[in-house]
């Protein structure tokens, strides 16, 4: 995934803090940097001094730099007119186009400036605009989209609004990203109330929020606040977009079950009412040429990860995530439990969707 961090020169961080943030992000495998150049509270003189240094450092690490464009941006950078080449020379590689650009303008830009990428505002996208872009001959290979973030509490998007926009964009082959706020790092001025795309993420752990966005169809996630923690940066660098990852706690010490739980799975197409059934678990167990003995055959609450033992005959190795509470069964082991805060993600493991588990420590799954 092309995930990112945000930099706000001239605002909250010192130049050294921003350079260190860039270095940490690059080491974590993060390849995008978002910056906004028209925040009213920014110290303009400090921004002008710092911007070139930060852009040079990002270019040295081969990171994509995304900047939104407005009349204030042109004035700040002493540009007489909108010219993508001038932005490219500064080290900005992607321009986020919002108000003031018609479909014809955007289509023209994608052909006239092949060295640049252009980004739509995913939060205000409409079917009409997308169709107009197509009719105007836009090169969609040079386009992606990014949702807004919302500094004021109570103004973030709803989940249905984000999903609707993502579906529209994906119909046209456009990848889409969104923002998550930091919870334990430095939040951006002036409100310091987080910068989420979804309102429900304002006070939620960044790692969980990021995995929720993936479940909702986002192709990239950007940490939006000024100085996220090392843990948040690392988690974003490890984020995978091809499956839903669930944090869980092991309930077994059996090496066979632990080895099975380390795999990624696909939810079966014939969806069960009471559980998510893994398509690959029984064939995988056969490949392992192993036997699962009865172990922790307790009650199965919502979020229990179960594996059928040898007493279930040909179902041995059947892995499920429980959706509806079920009584104990001596033929079924409770191998692990989804963290309660993660159970909301179960609804997105639809038929054919891939999923995997992330356990408390690396040694848990060895």
RAWOKA-V823781 format. One record per pair of residues at least 12 apart in sequence whose ideal C-beta (glycine too) atoms are under 6 Angstrom apart, sorted by sequence separation. I is the first residue (numbers start at 1). J is the second residue. D is the distance in whole Angstrom. If there is no record, write none. Layout:
I_J_D / I_J_D
//
This chain:
307_319_5 / 181_194_3 / 223_236_6 / 265_278_4 / 266_279_4 / 181_195_5 / 306_320_5 / 181_196_5 / 265_280_5 / 292_307_6 / 294_309_5 / 179_195_6 / 305_321_6 / 292_309_5 / 179_197_5 / 304_322_4 / 178_197_4 / 291_310_5 / 312_331_4 / 5_25_5 / 302_322_6 / 311_331_4 / 97_118_6 / 180_201_6 / 243_264_6 / 263_284_6 / 183_205_6 / 300_322_5 / 94_117_4 / 95_118_6 / 96_119_4 / 98_121_5 / 122_145_4 / 183_206_6 / 302_325_6 / 308_331_6 / 122_146_6 / 123_147_5 / 145_169_5 / 182_206_6 / 292_316_6 / 301_325_5 / 308_332_5 / 309_333_5 / 5_30_6 / 33_58_5 / 67_92_5 / 94_119_6 / 117_142_6 / 118_143_6 / 119_144_6 / 120_145_4 / 122_147_4 / 123_148_4 / 7_33_6 / 65_91_6 / 69_95_5 / 180_206_5 / 206_232_5 / 210_236_6 / 300_326_4 / 306_332_5 / 307_333_5 / 3_30_5 / 65_92_5 / 88_115_6 / 119_146_5 / 214_241_5 / 4_32_3 / 6_34_5 / 7_35_5 / 65_93_5 / 66_94_4 / 68_96_4 / 88_116_6 / 110_138_5 / 111_139_6 / 207_235_4 / 306_334_6 / 307_335_5 / 2_31_6 / 4_33_6 / 64_93_5 / 84_113_4 / 103_132_4 / 107_136_4 / 110_139_4 / 145_174_5 / 180_209_4 / 195_224_4 / 210_239_5 / 215_244_5 / 299_328_5 / 2_32_5 / 4_34_5 / 33_63_5 / 37_67_6 / 64_94_6 / 66_96_6 / 103_133_5 / 107_137_5 / 149_179_4 / 180_210_5 / 195_225_6 / 298_328_5 / 304_334_5 / 305_335_5 / 11_42_5 / 107_138_4 / 143_174_6 / 144_175_5 / 145_176_4 / 146_177_5 / 147_178_4 / 297_328_6 / 305_336_4 / 10_42_4 / 31_63_6 / 32_64_5 / 33_65_5 / 34_66_5 / 35_67_5 / 36_68_6 / 38_70_5 / 59_91_5 / 84_116_5 / 104_136_5 / 110_142_4 / 285_317_3 / 10_43_4 / 103_136_5 / 140_173_6 / 297_330_5 / 304_337_6 / 38_72_4 / 211_245_6 / 256_290_5 / 303_337_6 / 15_50_5 / 22_57_5 / 26_61_4 / 38_73_5 / 55_90_6 / 178_213_5 / 282_317_4 / 303_338_4 / 10_46_4 / 18_54_6 / 37_73_5 / 55_91_3 / 256_292_6 / 281_317_5 / 282_318_6 / 297_333_6 / 298_334_5 / 10_47_3 / 188_225_5 / 296_333_5 / 9_47_5 / 19_57_6 / 187_225_5 / 188_226_4 / 281_319_4 / 295_333_5 / 296_334_5 / 37_76_6 / 125_165_5 / 151_191_5 / 153_193_5 / 156_196_5 / 157_197_6 / 178_218_5 / 185_225_6 / 186_226_5 / 303_343_5 / 9_50_4 / 127_168_6 / 157_198_6 / 180_221_6 / 186_227_4 / 254_295_5 / 278_319_4 / 9_51_5 / 130_172_5 / 156_198_5 / 176_218_6 / 185_227_5 / 122_165_5 / 125_168_6 / 156_199_3 / 176_219_6 / 177_220_4 / 179_222_5 / 181_224_6 / 182_225_4 / 185_228_4 / 252_295_6 / 277_320_5 / 151_195_6 / 175_219_4 / 181_225_5 / 185_229_5 / 252_296_6 / 9_54_6 / 177_222_6 / 179_224_4 / 184_229_5 / 251_296_5 / 275_320_4 / 276_321_4 / 149_195_4 / 182_228_4 / 7_54_6 / 275_322_5 / 149_197_6 / 275_323_6 / 274_323_6 / 147_197_4 / 182_232_6 / 257_307_6 / 274_324_4 / 166_217_4 / 163_216_6 / 122_176_5 / 276_349_5 / 149_224_5 / 257_335_5 / 271_351_5 / 267_349_5 / 269_351_5 / 251_334_5 / 252_335_5 / 269_352_6 / 251_335_6 / 267_351_6 / 251_336_5 / 250_336_5 / 267_353_5 / 248_336_5 / 249_337_5 / 266_354_5 / 248_338_5 / 264_354_6 / 265_355_6 / 246_338_5 / 247_339_5 / 264_356_4 / 247_342_5 / 246_342_5 / 261_357_6 / 246_345_6 / 244_345_6 / 262_365_5 / 244_348_6 / 244_349_6 / 258_365_6 / 248_357_5 / 250_359_6 / 243_354_4 / 244_355_5 / 245_356_5 / 246_357_6 / 247_358_5 / 248_359_6 / 249_360_6 / 243_355_6 / 243_356_6 / 245_358_5 / 250_364_5 / 215_345_6 / 215_348_4 / 41_189_6 / 41_190_5 / 12_189_5 / 11_189_6 / 34_222_5 / 28_233_5 / 28_234_5 / 30_237_5 / 25_233_6 / 29_237_4 / 24_233_5 / 28_237_3 / 13_226_6 / 12_226_4 / 13_227_6 / 3_220_5 / 2_220_5 / 3_221_5 / 4_222_4 / 5_223_5 / 6_224_5 / 8_226_6 / 1_220_6 / 3_236_5 / 3_239_6 / 1_239_6 / 1_241_4
//
